[in-house]
Amino acid sequence: MSTIRTRFAPSPTGYLHIGGARTALFAWAYARKHGGRFILRIEDTDLERSTQASVQAILDGLAWLGVDWDEGPEFQMQRLSRYHEVAEQLIREGQAYYCYATKDELDRMREQQRARGEKPRYDGRWRDSTQTPPPDVPPVVRLKNPLGGEVVFNDLVKGPISVANAEMDDFILLRADGVPTYNFGVVVDDLDMNITHVIRGDDHVNNTPRQINVYRALGAALPQFAHVPMILGADGERLSKRHGAVSVTQYRDEGYLPEALLNYLARLGWSHGDDEKFTVEQFIDWFDLRHISRSPAQFNPEKLGWLNHEYIKHADDARLGRELAAKLESAAVSLADGPLPIEAARLFKDRARTLAELADGARLLYAPVEPAPELLAQHLTDAVRPPLREIAGELVHLEWSREAIGALIKRTAGKHGLKLPQLMMPLRVIVAGTAQTPSLDAVIALSPKTRVLDRLSRHLG
């Protein structure tokens, strides 16, 4: 059996989005599962919209997700001579021809077809023409699409598909400027790169019969095709930014872990029993094309948030500490007046859905805000001032540990006949500037002693 070779071939006209990332993930996993090769190809023939910034964003997004490629990136615009060579071969063999129809002629042709109630399509006027080509019209190259019969192929996700050749016209292979069309360039590339399995979004299903006819014109064997259903928002509409579907690198910047996003993308339209959370190694081991759903998947930001929270809760503390330090430093928060980031991450990770939330929570250990007057007035009553002053006095000489601080708060509450929350809420507001924190004894123990005592002194008088 020949080596399985898959590819991901994005156009660099924007960032790597969720749909593209999932397509890349499936093609990559299939190659990895079967010990094959995964090729990255950049289809940069849209000269007006392709940018180097988009190329870099695609490379960065894949690298961050851990979707590594074995060959490439290959760029179509560096292969123009190859497309010309194949087009000339097809012309010599009578499988393609030059078409000199101008844009105005084609527009008039389509208007007339619409007026007759026909589907607008190229009418083959130069297919077997013997007239002299006009000297001032740069030609395109068109495929001689078969006039009869049908294209039949077995899609590895959708099953058997057939399309009558009469439904297709003699489509363009090379534009007048010498740049290949998508349906031509992709076939030449996949042939030259020995692609065995074309795994892509099902927005390309309609292109596949045309591409198969190019393969047949070249006398080439077909790859296997697998078209993955698109991703929809919760409202059933095509996925867009308003559904929370942004670029992969934006998820990185917002504090999602790559393994969480990869896990979530893997479950969008593919499943392994009821398993929701799994490692990359498990995904590769389990992945097959048979269990890709034929129905569109629905993107759910809440589910992604839940999964990311699960990964953060179980992530290595040292890694989270490094991520936390980077987030805080990028927000101009000094780490000098606070605990080691690993300790802060350990305390706050159970409460964070993203690394951004982790940094927002842990910030109070390094740069707590001053409590709002109304928050102080709500919790700092005359009844609790005396016991809080006792706590402040004892903290001066107390061992600065979570256990000792927690015991002091409990002891003082019991001595004054108070419930723990009656002391802990005002203490939390004074020390942290907020009414919501993880365990208060841990927050105080991780905060610099001088800062805690200073805040207590200022607010208790």
Secondary structure, 3 states (H helix, E strand, C coil): CCCCEEEECCCCCCCCCHHHHHHHHHHHHHHHHCCCEEEEEECCCCCCCCCHHHHHHHHHHHHHHCCCCCEEEEEHHHCHHHHHHHHHHHHHCCCEEEECCCHHHHHHHHHHHHHCCCCCCCCCCCCCCCCCCCCCCCCEEEECCCCCCEEEEEECCCEEEEEEHHHCCCCEEECCCCCECHHHHHHHHHHHCCCCEEEEEHHHHHHHHHHHHHHHHCCCCCCEEEEECCEECCCCCECCHHHCCCCHHHHHHCCCCHHHHHHHHHCCCECCCCCCCCCHHHHHHHCCCCCECCCCEECCHHHHHHHHHHHHHCCCHHHHHHHHHHHHHHCCCCCCCCCCHHHHHHHHHHHCCCHHHHHHHHHHHCCCCCCCHHHHHHHCCCCCHHHHHHHHHHHCCCCCCHHHHHHHHHHHHHHCCCCHHHHHHHHHHHHHCCCCCCCHHHHHHHCCHHHHHHHHHHHHC
